[in-house]
């Protein structure tokens, strides 16, 4: 054990087994003031007494037992003592101290310039290979055609009427026409046609034939009076027939007492089919009533009766 607790040295492999050495017997006394040896080894079985004031060994000191030095001890090499070391002052070359901390990393140097690009490598050879064969077309039969749906065709609608033609007629008469038999309707003739389209009428005749089915607005007006028998009241009526049958709503009447002129007129609508014949009629209860030309006007043609037929639908 080292009392100065500076270090405990265990025997280290000797620097060389061929070194020369000086030997001391057990418990030999060293009374010299200085033991100064340049030998490689100082070896003794034990030095228990005060050996000297100073021990200086250049290299190694090996003591089997105890070593006591009152002065200074300097050993450049290894110290190996089997017993106790008592010394006033021991110096030696100790082991190296711990490695110091690593110094700070230096700043990074500037980046060097980029080297020139290498030449492009040669293009590889094109791979070879044959195209695979086309697969076979799938097979399959076409499905059967479904049955045609059943159903009767709807009836064709009636042809719409052509309304491009207005289908109208204006006619009038310039003669006096007497009723004749009392309370008997007679046909009225028309001596002249005015504008006419879609109708057939011969001047001087009483039949008006329709050439196109449609709804028509029919108007008539007449000047009537009693030819004689002044003071006796009678009625005069007018109507329109379609194929011989009176058109409901077509009749109008007035009362006659003297020979004075009276106007009679009517306007109504009726559906007339193509091919049907329209006739205008009048009647007087005493048979003396008549269609009159009326008073003489200033200029122009006097008429006794006129009609207008115009298609409206």
ABEGO torsion letter per residue (X at the ends): XBAAGABBBBBBBBABAABBBBBBBBGBBBABABBBBABABBBBAEBABBABABBBBABBBBBABBBBBABBBBBABBBBBABBBBBABBBBBBBBBBBBBBBBBBBBBBBBBBBBBBBBBBBBBBBBEBBBBBBBBBBEBBBBBBBBBBEBBBBBBBBBBBAABAGBBBBBBABBBBAEBBGBBBBBBBABBBBBBGBBBBBGBABBBBABBEBBBBBBBBBBBBABGBGBBBBBBBBBBBGGBBBBGABBBBBBABABBBBBBBBBBBBBBBGBBBBBBBBBAAGABBBBAEBBBBEEBBBABBBBBBBAX
